[in-house]
Amino acid sequence: MVQTEIIVTVGCDGGSLTIEGKHYGDTGWQFRGVRNEMALYDDFVEDGKRNDIAGFFEKTNSFVSLREALKLFDRYPYWVNMYVVEVHPDFVDEVVAEVRSRGGGSAEARWRKALDRRLRESQFTGYERISAHASESNAPELNVGNSIPNSKTGSLVRGVPGSSRQVSQLTMDAPPSAVGRLLREISWEGNARRYRRGGQGQENVLTVEVFQALDFLPRTEFLGRIISSAQGGSRATLKLLAEQVEELTFSLLPGDIALASDPPKGKGRFTLQPDGILQSPFVYCMLEAKRIKRSAFQPEQLAKEFLAVLQEAGNRSGLLFLVLPEAPPVSVTKCGRLALREAVTNWLPRVHERADGEFPPIAHLCSAIDSTLVYTTWRRIYEEVEDALCKFSSPDPSVNRSVRRLANSVLDAINWHG
């Protein structure tokens, strides 16, 4: 029996992507892709009836080239930002070269740092590298050709490039807490003096203080209510997001999302930094919050975020959730106040031209703007939290006090920053 070895594995909450390899002596290596989301299987069992596991565990046909096999991962464009679980020592340089071609020097540096750390850990503990033996595992042997997409749940990457427990957006070096990620953002600004008053009026500080508390509060009664009361967008998608609010993966300040891995020369990096990401198996929601006092969007900002939502959502419904100081129209730098749709369409052709993804034509994209963009205001959040607090009741006095403390922290933060 030819031993099956792990060539490279990356992971996120709920699943992993793997390239397995077998070495056949003189004929060389053969590789195949594996998508494993069995951790999510029980979530889709209805009334005790077991579902077909093909939507949660799949293997592809074999390739003689590792480079060709790695192209399977490209169905998930930010696989280079997932957790680096394992890389076969004989293929480190080849794998890292593919990472660099997709994510640039910063992605390569992160991978090498992760691999060096794992090497030091294994040397410290004395454990040898353990290869996976797929033929000896309990995993089902399924061959579904050369596709890795999940027909039941959409995209594998939902637990983030960015939640605290999933990666579509978080790298393994990112702080696990929202406060830690806020400090990371501040460290790059180079002007700590502006935070001497506790960051009063600063957008990221306000966002973390409010939404971290909303994450901890009973979600159905508080965050779900805020989602349901939002204006614009697809009402069906908002309703679905609110219904799934208890199971959402919620990440604040998740890091960069790239719209182009190799932007045109002289154009610089083509990335954006969302304020948060809320994900369920069926909805991908990007959060963009503006500070309460005077603020404005950059000219291309909403067009980039709109396109990024479509890119990251995959087969799921997508929402761009805006938290504004007041109802639209919104201020756009050097362009005055514009309706939300206009703030996207004015710059969408230019953003579309620079992005890497396989997006539909501009006319088709424009037809999705109204169903994708939703908004609320800080005042509306205050009112919803205040009303929800009045109505909340638990038979446990300790729970009531805990909820009151968290809800009041939201109200105090909005008042203080405003």
C-alpha positions in Angstrom: 0.0 0.0 0.0 1.3 3.4 -1.0 1.3 5.8 2.0 -0.9 8.9 1.7 0.8 12.0 3.0 -0.4 15.5 3.8 1.3 17.9 1.4 -0.5 21.1 2.7 -3.5 21.8 4.9 -5.1 25.1 5.7 -8.1 25.4 8.0 -10.8 27.6 9.5 -13.7 27.1 11.9 -15.8 24.3 10.6 -13.5 22.9 8.0 -10.2 22.5 6.2 -8.7 22.2 2.7 -6.0 19.7 2.1 -3.8 18.5 -0.7 -2.9 14.8 -0.2 0.0 13.1 -2.0 1.2 9.6 -2.8 4.7 8.8 -4.1 4.8 6.0 -6.6 8.5 5.4 -6.9 9.8 6.0 -10.4 6.6 7.4 -11.6 6.6 10.2 -9.0 4.0 12.0 -7.0 0.2 12.2 -7.5 -1.9 14.7 -5.7 -5.6 15.3 -4.9 -7.7 17.8 -3.1 -9.8 17.2 0.0 -12.5 19.4 1.5 -13.6 18.4 5.0 -16.5 20.1 6.7 -17.7 17.2 8.8 -17.6 19.5 11.9 -20.7 21.2 10.4 -22.5 18.0 9.5 -24.6 17.8 12.7 -25.9 21.4 12.1 -27.7 20.2 9.0 -29.3 17.1 10.4 -33.1 17.5 10.4 -35.4 15.5 12.8 -32.7 13.0 13.4 -32.4 12.1 9.7 -28.9 11.8 8.5 -28.0 13.8 5.5 -25.8 12.9 2.5 -22.3 13.6 3.6 -21.1 14.3 0.1 -21.8 18.0 0.7 -19.4 18.0 3.7 -16.5 15.7 2.7 -15.2 15.5 -0.9 -12.1 14.3 -2.7 -11.0 15.2 -6.2 -9.3 13.2 -8.9 -5.6 13.0 -9.0 -3.0 15.4 -10.5 0.6 14.9 -11.3 1.4 18.5 -10.6 1.2 20.1 -7.1 0.7 23.5 -8.8 -2.4 22.2 -10.7 -3.7 20.6 -7.5 -3.3 23.9 -5.6 -5.5 25.6 -8.2 -8.4 23.8 -6.5 -8.0 26.0 -3.5 -8.5 29.0 -5.6 -12.2 28.5 -5.4 -11.7 30.0 -2.0 -9.6 33.1 -3.0 -8.3 33.8 0.5 -7.1 30.3 1.4 -3.6 31.9 1.8 -5.0 33.7 4.8 -6.3 30.7 6.6 -4.5 28.9 9.4 -1.4 27.2 8.3 -2.0 23.7 9.7 0.7 21.6 7.9 3.1 21.7 5.0 5.2 18.6 4.0 8.9 19.5 4.5 9.8 18.4 0.9 7.3 20.8 -0.6 7.7 24.0 1.6 9.4 26.0 -1.1 7.0 25.1 -3.8 3.9 25.7 -1.7 5.3 29.1 -0.4 6.0 30.1 -3.9 2.4 29.6 -4.8 1.3 31.5 -1.7 3.6 34.4 -2.7 2.1 34.4 -6.2 -1.4 34.9 -4.7 -0.8 36.9 -1.6 2.5 38.7 -2.2 5.4 39.0 0.2 3.4 39.6 3.3 1.5 36.3 2.9 4.8 34.5 2.2 6.3 36.0 5.4 3.3 34.9 7.5 3.5 31.3 6.2 7.2 31.1 6.8 6.8 32.4 10.3 4.0 29.9 11.0 6.1 27.0 9.7 9.1 28.1 11.7 7.0 28.3 14.8 5.6 24.8 14.2 9.1 23.5 13.6 10.4 24.9 16.9 7.4 23.5 18.7 8.0 20.0 17.3 11.7 20.2 18.3 10.8 21.4 21.7 8.3 18.6 22.4 10.3 15.9 20.7 7.4 14.9 18.5 8.2 13.8 15.0 6.1 15.0 12.1 3.1 12.7 11.7 1.8 12.1 8.2 -1.9 11.5 7.6 -3.0 8.1 6.3 -6.2 8.7 4.6 -6.7 5.0 3.8 -6.6 4.2 7.5 -9.0 6.9 8.6 -12.7 6.8 9.1 -13.3 9.4 6.4 -15.4 8.3 3.5 -13.8 7.7 0.1 -15.7 10.0 -2.2 -14.5 11.0 -5.7 -16.4 13.9 -7.2 -14.1 14.9 -10.1 -12.1 18.1 -9.8 -14.4 20.4 -7.9 -14.2 21.3 -4.2 -17.3 23.6 -3.8 -19.8 22.7 -1.1 -23.2 22.3 -2.7 -25.1 22.4 0.6 -23.5 25.3 2.5 -21.8 27.5 -0.1 -18.3 28.6 0.7 -16.1 26.7 3.1 -14.6 29.9 4.4 -17.1 31.4 6.8 -15.6 31.0 10.1 -13.7 34.7 8.5 -10.5 36.1 5.9 -11.6 37.2 9.5 -13.5 36.1 12.6 -12.0 35.4 15.9 -12.8 31.8 15.5 -12.7 31.4 11.7 -10.4 32.7 9.2 -11.7 34.0 6.0 -10.1 37.1 7.3 -8.0 36.4 10.4 -4.4 35.2 10.1 -3.0 32.9 12.7 -0.9 35.9 14.0 -3.9 38.1 14.6 -5.0 38.8 18.2 -7.9 36.6 19.2 -9.8 39.5 20.9 -11.5 42.6 19.5 -9.5 44.7 21.9 -6.3 43.1 20.7 -7.1 43.8 17.1 -8.0 47.4 18.0 -4.6 47.8 19.5 -3.1 46.3 16.3 -4.9 48.9 14.2 -3.8 51.8 16.5 -0.2 50.6 16.3 -0.2 51.2 12.5 -1.6 54.7 12.7 1.6 56.2 14.1 -0.2 58.8 16.2 -1.1 57.5 19.6 -1.6 61.0 21.0 -5.1 61.2 19.4 -6.1 58.4 21.8 -5.1 60.2 25.0 -8.8 60.9 25.8 -9.6 57.2 25.5 -10.2 57.4 21.7 -13.3 59.6 22.1 -14.9 60.1 18.7 -12.6 57.6 17.0 -14.4 55.3 14.6 -12.7 52.0 15.5 -12.9 52.6 19.3 -16.6 53.3 19.1 -17.2 50.2 16.8 -15.4 47.8 19.1 -17.0 49.2 22.3 -20.5 48.9 20.9 -20.4 45.7 18.8 -18.3 43.7 21.2 -21.0 44.3 23.8 -23.7 43.4 21.2 -21.8 40.2 20.5 -21.9 39.3 24.2 -25.5 40.3 24.9 -28.3 37.8 24.1 -28.2 38.1 20.4 -31.8 37.4 19.5 -33.0 40.2 21.8 -30.4 42.8 20.9 -28.2 42.3 17.8 -31.0 40.4 16.0 -33.4 43.3 16.7 -30.8 45.8 15.3 -30.4 43.7 12.1 -34.2 43.5 11.7 -34.7 47.2 12.0 -32.1 48.1 9.4 -33.2 50.0 6.3 -32.8 49.1 2.6 -31.4 45.9 1.2 -33.2 42.6 0.8 -35.7 42.1 3.5 -35.6 38.3 3.0 -31.8 38.3 3.6 -32.0 40.6 6.6 -34.7 38.3 8.0 -32.6 35.2 7.5 -29.5 36.9 9.1 -31.6 37.9 12.1 -33.0 34.4 12.4 -29.5 32.9 12.4 -28.1 35.5 14.7 -27.3 33.1 17.5 -25.1 31.0 15.3 -23.3 33.8 13.5 -19.6 34.0 13.4 -18.9 37.6 14.3 -15.4 39.2 13.9 -14.5 42.8 14.6 -11.6 44.5 12.7 -10.8 41.2 10.9 -7.9 42.6 8.8 -7.4 43.1 5.0 -9.5 41.8 2.2 -7.8 41.9 -1.2 -9.7 42.6 -4.4 -6.6 42.0 -6.5 -3.7 39.7 -5.6 -1.5 41.3 -8.3 -2.7 44.8 -9.1 -1.4 46.7 -12.1 2.0 48.2 -11.9 1.9 51.6 -10.2 -1.6 51.1 -8.8 -0.5 49.8 -5.3 -2.3 47.4 -3.1 -6.0 46.9 -3.8 -7.4 46.1 -0.4 -10.0 47.2 2.1 -10.4 46.8 5.8 -13.9 46.1 6.9 -15.0 47.0 10.5 -16.6 43.6 11.0 -17.8 40.5 9.4 -20.9 38.5 10.3 -21.3 35.1 8.7 -23.7 32.2 8.7 -23.9 29.2 6.3 -26.3 31.2 4.2 -25.4 34.9 4.7 -22.2 36.9 4.5 -22.5 40.4 6.0 -19.8 43.0 6.0 -20.0 45.8 8.6 -18.9 49.3 7.9 -19.3 51.9 10.6 -18.7 55.6 10.4 -18.1 57.7 13.5 -20.9 59.7 15.0 -19.4 63.1 14.4 -18.5 64.4 11.0 -17.2 61.7 8.7 -17.1 60.8 5.0 -16.5 57.8 2.7 -13.5 57.8 0.4 -14.6 58.0 -3.2 -14.0 54.3 -4.1 -14.8 52.9 -0.7 -18.4 51.8 -1.0 -17.8 50.4 -4.5 -14.9 48.3 -3.2 -16.8 47.1 -0.2 -19.8 46.2 -2.4 -17.6 44.2 -4.8 -15.8 42.5 -1.8 -19.2 41.4 -0.4 -20.1 39.7 -3.6 -16.6 38.1 -3.8 -16.6 36.8 -0.2 -20.3 35.7 -0.2 -19.8 33.1 -2.8 -23.0 31.1 -3.0 -24.4 32.9 0.0 -26.6 36.0 0.1 -24.5 39.1 0.7 -25.1 42.3 2.7 -23.1 45.5 3.2 -24.3 46.7 6.5 -23.6 50.4 7.1 -23.8 52.2 10.5 -24.1 55.9 9.8 -24.2 59.1 11.8 -27.5 59.9 10.0 -29.7 58.5 7.3 -28.4 58.8 3.7 -27.4 60.7 1.6 -23.8 60.1 2.7 -20.8 62.3 2.5 -18.1 61.3 0.0 -14.8 63.1 0.1 -14.7 66.0 -2.4 -18.0 64.9 -3.9 -20.6 66.2 -1.5 -23.5 64.2 -0.3 -24.7 61.3 -2.5 -27.4 58.6 -2.4 -26.0 55.2 -1.5 -26.6 53.8 -4.9 -24.8 56.7 -6.5 -21.9 56.4 -4.1 -21.4 52.9 -5.5 -22.2 53.3 -9.2 -20.0 56.3 -9.7 -16.8 54.3 -9.0 -17.9 50.8 -9.7 -16.5 50.6 -13.3 -13.0 51.7 -12.1 -13.0 49.3 -9.2 -14.4 46.4 -11.3 -11.6 47.0 -13.8 -8.9 46.6 -11.2 -10.3 43.6 -9.3 -9.2 40.1 -10.0 -12.4 38.2 -9.4 -14.7 36.8 -12.1 -17.5 39.3 -11.6 -20.6 39.7 -13.8 -20.9 42.7 -16.2 -21.4 46.2 -14.6 -25.1 46.3 -15.5 -25.7 43.1 -13.6 -23.7 44.3 -10.7 -25.7 47.5 -10.5 -28.9 45.6 -10.3 -27.7 44.0 -7.1 -26.7 47.2 -5.3 -30.2 48.0 -3.8 -30.6 44.5 -2.4 -27.0 44.4 -0.9 -26.7 47.8 0.9 -28.5 48.2 4.2 -28.0 50.8 6.8 -28.9 51.9 10.3 -27.8 54.9 12.5 -26.1 55.1 15.8 -29.2 56.7 17.2 -31.3 53.8 16.0 -29.0 51.3 17.6 -29.2 53.3 20.9 -33.0 53.3 20.7 -33.2 49.6 19.9 -30.8 48.6 22.7 -32.6 50.8 25.2 -36.0 49.3 24.3 -34.7 45.8 24.3 -33.2 46.3 27.7 -36.6 47.5 29.0 -38.3 44.4 27.7 -35.6 41.8 28.7 -36.3 39.7 31.7 -34.8 36.5 33.1 -35.8 34.5 36.2 -32.1 34.6 37.2 -31.3 38.0 38.9 -27.6 37.6 38.0 -28.4 37.3 34.3 -30.6 40.4 34.5 -27.8 42.4 36.1 -25.2 41.1 33.6 -27.4 42.0 30.6 -28.1 45.5 32.1 -24.3 46.2 32.5 -23.6 45.2 28.9 -26.5 47.1 27.4 -25.7 50.2 29.4 -22.1 50.0 28.1 -23.5 50.3 24.6 -25.7 53.3 25.5 -22.8 54.9 27.4 -20.4 54.4 24.5 -22.8 56.0 21.9 -23.4 58.9 24.2 -19.8 59.5 25.0 -18.5 59.2 21.4 -21.3 61.4 20.2 
